[in-house]
Amino acid sequence: MFDKDLSADPVDWVAAKLANLEELLDEAGAGGDPADPGDAADLRACLHEIVEIVTRLLDRVRGGLAGRPPGSDSLTSVRAGWL
């Protein structure tokens, strides 16, 4: 399923999904209640750190430093439309 919001801004999409754990679990078919009542609050408390890590990772992918096949010095083909 194509999600235009994910393609438009993957970092904000991740942040929005993780900010509402109950909705995320419901969308995944796991029910709207977190495994533990404090899980949603704990996740929101570290959301800033998660967003920073996702941003750094995507910057590495965009810069050609990550997401490459092992042993590959150059790519001849890549689908990078969402980057």
C-alpha positions in Angstrom: 0.0 0.0 0.0 1.5 3.3 -1.1 1.5 6.1 1.5 2.0 9.5 0.0 2.8 11.0 3.4 5.7 8.5 3.9 7.1 9.3 0.5 6.7 13.1 1.0 8.4 13.2 4.4 9.6 9.9 5.9 10.9 11.4 9.1 7.7 13.3 10.0 5.7 10.2 9.0 7.7 8.0 11.5 7.3 10.6 14.2 3.6 10.9 13.7 3.1 7.1 13.7 5.2 6.6 16.9 3.6 9.5 18.7 0.3 7.5 18.7 1.2 4.0 19.7 -2.5 3.0 20.3 -3.4 4.0 16.7 -0.3 2.3 15.3 -1.2 -1.0 17.0 -4.8 -0.7 15.9 -3.7 -0.1 12.2 -1.4 -3.2 12.5 -4.3 -5.3 13.7 -2.8 -5.7 17.2 -5.5 -3.8 19.0 -5.4 -0.3 20.3 -4.0 -1.0 23.8 -0.2 -1.1 24.3 1.2 -4.2 25.9 1.8 -2.2 29.1 -0.1 1.1 30.0 3.2 3.0 30.2 4.5 1.9 26.8 2.9 4.7 24.8 4.3 7.3 27.3 7.7 5.7 27.3 7.8 5.7 23.5 6.7 9.4 23.3 9.4 10.3 25.8 12.2 9.0 23.5 10.6 10.1 20.2 13.0 12.9 19.7 16.0 10.5 19.9 14.3 8.1 17.5 13.6 10.9 15.0 17.3 12.1 15.2 18.5 8.5 14.5 16.1 8.1 11.5 17.2 11.4 10.2 20.9 10.5 10.4 20.3 7.1 8.8 18.4 8.6 5.9 21.1 11.3 5.5 23.6 8.4 5.1 21.4 6.6 2.6 21.0 9.8 0.6 24.7 10.4 0.7 25.5 6.9 -0.6 27.1 5.8 2.7 24.4 3.3 3.6 21.8 1.1 1.9 24.3 -0.3 -0.6 24.9 -3.9 -1.4 27.9 -5.5 0.3 31.1 -5.3 -1.7 29.6 -2.7 -4.1 31.8 0.3 -4.9 29.3 1.8 -7.2 25.6 1.2 -8.1 24.4 0.7 -11.6 20.7 0.8 -10.6 18.8 2.0 -7.7 15.2 2.7 -6.9 15.4 5.9 -4.9 12.1 7.6 -5.5 11.2 7.8 -1.9 14.5 9.2 -0.8 
